[in-house]
Amino acid sequence: MSGGAVAGPDGRLRCPWGLSTEDYVTYHDEEWGRPVHGDDALFERLSLEAFQSGLSWITILRRREGFRQAFADFRIASVAAFTDADKERLLGDPGIIRNRLKIEATVSNAQVLAGWPAGELDALIWSYAPDQAGRRAPRTIADVPAVTDESTALSKDLKKRGLRFVGPTTAYALMQACGLVDDHLAGCMARRATPAT
C-alpha cells in the first residue's frame, strides 16, 4: 500500500487503508484524524494505542466496546481505583487483549493521571500539535511518517511524568488518530480543509 488515495465503491477517494474492511471505512471516514479533546477521551485513545502496539489496529477497533466495558469507559478516576482483583478479572476477559504488561500500564497510567488537574492531559498532548500550515499533505502512504520530532518529544514528556507504554510511535499514532496532525492523503475525502484548532 504505497499508492495515493483510492476510489471506494461509492467513487469517493480515500486513504488505501481506509478501504480494507467495512470497519475501517467507518473509522477512516468518521473518526480518524478528527480532533479529540477531554482527559478521559484522550486516556482512552492513549490506552488503546498502547494495547495496539505490536498488533493490527483492526484487532483493537473490533474489541473497542469490550475494552470500554472492561475499563469503565476509560474514566480515569474509575480505572485508577482498580485493584489487583480487577487486573486479574481483565486477564480473563476475552473481550480485550489480555496482556498483563499492558493492563498493568493502563491502570498505572490512570493512577498517575488521577493526580493531575482537570484538563492537564488534554493541554499537554495538544501542546505538541505541529503547525499544520507548515505540513504538506502526504501524497502516498509512503509519505506518512511513523515517528516525528513532536511525537518523540511528547513521548519523553509523558514518560518523564510517569506514564508507560507511550513510545514515540505510539505517541504519533495517537497524534494521527486524535487530529493533532492530518495524515489523510492529498485528495482523500476525509482530509480537513482547515487546520485543527
C-alpha positions as CSV (number, residue, x, y, z in Angstrom):
1,M,0.0,0.0,0.0
2,S,2.3,2.7,-1.2
3,G,0.0,4.5,-3.5
4,G,-2.2,7.5,-3.2
5,A,-5.8,8.0,-2.4
6,V,-8.1,5.3,-4.0
7,A,-11.7,5.4,-5.1
8,G,-14.0,3.3,-3.0
9,P,-17.2,1.6,-4.1
10,D,-19.0,4.9,-3.7
11,G,-16.5,6.6,-6.0
12,R,-15.0,8.8,-3.3
13,L,-11.3,8.9,-2.8
14,R,-9.9,7.6,0.5
15,C,-6.6,6.6,2.0
16,P,-6.0,3.0,0.9
17,W,-6.0,1.5,4.4
18,G,-9.5,3.0,4.9
19,L,-10.9,0.7,2.3
20,S,-9.6,-2.7,3.5
21,T,-12.6,-3.6,5.8
22,E,-16.0,-2.1,6.4
23,D,-14.9,-1.3,10.0
24,Y,-12.0,0.7,8.6
25,V,-14.2,2.6,6.2
26,T,-16.4,3.9,9.0
27,Y,-13.4,4.6,11.3
28,H,-11.5,6.4,8.5
29,D,-14.4,8.5,7.3
30,E,-15.9,9.5,10.7
31,E,-13.2,9.3,13.3
32,W,-9.5,9.0,12.4
33,G,-7.8,12.4,12.3
34,R,-10.7,14.4,13.8
35,P,-9.8,16.5,16.9
36,V,-10.4,14.7,20.2
37,H,-10.4,16.6,23.4
38,G,-11.1,15.7,27.1
39,D,-8.9,13.9,29.5
40,D,-10.9,10.7,29.6
41,A,-11.3,10.6,25.8
42,L,-7.6,11.1,25.4
43,F,-6.8,8.5,28.1
44,E,-8.9,6.0,26.1
45,R,-7.1,6.7,22.9
46,L,-3.7,6.6,24.6
47,S,-4.6,3.3,26.2
48,L,-5.9,1.7,23.0
49,E,-2.9,2.8,21.1
50,A,-0.7,1.2,23.8
51,F,-2.7,-2.1,23.5
52,Q,-2.3,-1.9,19.7
53,S,1.5,-2.0,20.0
54,G,2.7,-5.0,18.0
55,L,-0.8,-5.7,16.7
56,S,-3.0,-4.5,13.8
57,W,-5.3,-1.6,14.7
58,I,-8.3,-3.6,13.4
59,T,-7.8,-6.0,16.2
60,I,-8.3,-3.2,18.7
61,L,-11.0,-1.5,16.8
62,R,-13.1,-4.6,16.8
63,R,-12.7,-5.0,20.5
64,R,-13.2,-1.4,21.4
65,E,-16.6,-1.9,23.0
66,G,-15.2,-4.7,25.0
67,F,-12.3,-2.5,26.2
68,R,-14.8,0.2,27.2
69,Q,-16.8,-2.2,29.3
70,A,-13.7,-3.8,30.9
71,F,-12.1,-0.4,31.7
72,A,-15.1,1.5,33.0
73,D,-15.5,3.6,29.8
74,F,-11.9,4.7,30.4
75,R,-12.9,7.2,33.1
76,I,-9.6,8.0,34.7
77,A,-10.8,8.1,38.3
78,S,-12.6,4.8,37.9
79,V,-9.6,3.0,36.4
80,A,-7.2,4.5,38.9
81,A,-9.3,2.7,41.6
82,F,-8.8,-0.7,40.0
83,T,-7.5,-3.3,42.4
84,D,-5.4,-6.4,41.9
85,A,-8.6,-8.4,41.7
86,D,-9.7,-6.1,38.8
87,K,-6.4,-6.7,37.0
88,E,-7.0,-10.5,37.3
89,R,-10.5,-10.1,36.0
90,L,-9.1,-8.2,33.0
91,L,-6.6,-11.0,32.3
92,G,-9.6,-13.4,32.0
93,D,-11.7,-11.1,29.8
94,P,-12.0,-12.4,26.2
95,G,-13.4,-9.0,25.1
96,I,-9.9,-7.3,25.3
97,I,-6.3,-8.1,24.6
98,R,-5.2,-10.0,27.7
99,N,-1.6,-8.7,28.0
100,R,-0.5,-8.4,31.6
101,L,2.0,-5.6,31.0
102,K,-0.4,-3.5,29.0
103,I,-3.2,-4.0,31.6
104,E,-0.8,-3.0,34.4
105,A,0.4,0.0,32.4
106,T,-3.2,1.2,31.8
107,V,-4.1,1.1,35.4
108,S,-0.8,2.6,36.4
109,N,-1.3,5.4,33.9
110,A,-4.8,6.1,35.3
111,Q,-3.3,6.3,38.8
112,V,-0.8,8.9,37.6
113,L,-3.3,10.9,35.7
114,A,-5.8,10.9,38.5
115,G,-3.4,13.2,40.4
116,W,-3.3,15.7,37.6
117,P,-5.6,18.8,37.5
118,A,-8.6,18.5,35.2
119,G,-7.6,19.4,31.6
120,E,-3.9,18.9,32.1
121,L,-3.7,15.7,29.9
122,D,-5.6,17.5,27.1
123,A,-3.4,20.6,27.3
124,L,-0.2,18.6,27.4
125,I,-1.0,16.4,24.5
126,W,-2.3,19.3,22.3
127,S,0.8,21.4,23.2
128,Y,2.7,19.0,20.9
129,A,0.5,19.5,17.8
130,P,2.7,20.8,15.0
131,D,1.7,23.8,12.9
132,Q,-0.5,22.3,10.2
133,A,0.3,25.2,7.9
134,G,3.9,24.0,7.7
135,R,3.0,20.4,6.8
136,R,2.4,19.3,3.3
137,A,-0.4,16.8,2.7
138,P,1.1,13.3,2.2
139,R,0.6,12.1,-1.4
140,T,1.1,8.4,-0.7
141,I,1.2,6.1,2.3
142,A,5.0,6.1,2.0
143,D,4.9,9.8,2.8
144,V,3.3,9.3,6.2
145,P,5.9,9.1,9.0
146,A,5.8,6.6,11.8
147,V,7.6,9.0,14.2
148,T,8.2,12.7,14.3
149,D,10.2,15.2,16.4
150,E,6.9,16.2,18.1
151,S,5.9,12.6,18.9
152,T,9.3,11.9,20.3
153,A,9.1,14.9,22.5
154,L,5.6,14.0,23.6
155,S,6.7,10.5,24.4
156,K,9.6,11.8,26.5
157,D,7.3,14.2,28.4
158,L,4.7,11.6,29.1
159,K,7.4,9.1,30.3
160,K,9.0,11.8,32.5
161,R,5.7,12.3,34.2
162,G,5.4,8.5,34.9
163,L,3.3,7.2,32.1
164,R,4.1,3.8,30.5
165,F,3.7,2.3,27.0
166,V,4.0,5.7,25.4
167,G,6.9,5.3,23.0
168,P,7.3,7.7,20.0
169,T,5.5,5.5,17.6
170,T,2.5,5.1,19.9
171,A,2.6,8.9,20.6
172,Y,2.5,9.5,16.8
173,A,-0.4,7.1,16.3
174,L,-2.2,9.0,19.0
175,M,-1.5,12.3,17.3
176,Q,-2.8,11.0,14.0
177,A,-5.9,9.4,15.5
178,C,-6.8,12.4,17.6
179,G,-6.4,15.1,15.0
180,L,-3.2,16.7,16.2
181,V,-1.9,16.0,12.6
182,D,-3.9,15.4,9.5
183,D,-2.3,12.4,7.7
184,H,-5.2,11.7,5.4
185,L,-3.7,11.7,1.9
186,A,-4.0,14.5,-0.6
187,G,-7.2,14.0,-2.4
188,C,-8.8,11.9,0.4
189,M,-12.4,12.8,1.1
190,A,-11.7,12.9,4.9
191,R,-8.9,15.4,4.7
192,R,-9.7,18.6,6.6
193,A,-10.0,21.8,4.7
194,T,-8.6,23.8,7.6
195,P,-6.1,23.1,10.4
196,A,-7.3,21.8,13.8
197,T,-7.6,24.4,16.5
